[in-house]
């Protein structure tokens, strides 16, 4: 087991709010990773680099995590994972 630390973004929609701007609420898809970003240039870039290193054979696709966060969740929370069917 390898634990990889990813610092969360401290960008906030509402000042002094404890919104969980977490990069680890990503979704692993076939051939890619859907990663939330939070308009925090330094933290976003750091998270992208860490996730790309952790998943070198996958394409990283970034989405606006703040928009999703307004609904109370994250990328992984709003996706429905389906395994590939054997045909």
MONOR-V772921 format. One record per residue. N is the residue number from 1. SS is DSSP state (A for helix, B for strand, O for the rest). Layout:
N_SS / N_SS
//
This chain:
1_O / 2_O / 3_O / 4_O / 5_O / 6_O / 7_O / 8_O / 9_O / 10_O / 11_O / 12_O / 13_O / 14_O / 15_O / 16_O / 17_O / 18_O / 19_O / 20_O / 21_O / 22_O / 23_O / 24_O / 25_O / 26_O / 27_B / 28_B / 29_B / 30_O / 31_O / 32_B / 33_B / 34_B / 35_B / 36_B / 37_B / 38_O / 39_O / 40_O / 41_A / 42_A / 43_A / 44_A / 45_A / 46_A / 47_A / 48_A / 49_A / 50_A / 51_A / 52_A / 53_A / 54_A / 55_O / 56_O / 57_O / 58_O / 59_B / 60_B / 61_B / 62_B / 63_B / 64_B / 65_A / 66_A / 67_A / 68_A / 69_A / 70_O / 71_O / 72_O / 73_O / 74_O / 75_O / 76_O / 77_O / 78_O / 79_O / 80_O / 81_O / 82_O / 83_O / 84_O / 85_O / 86_O / 87_O
//
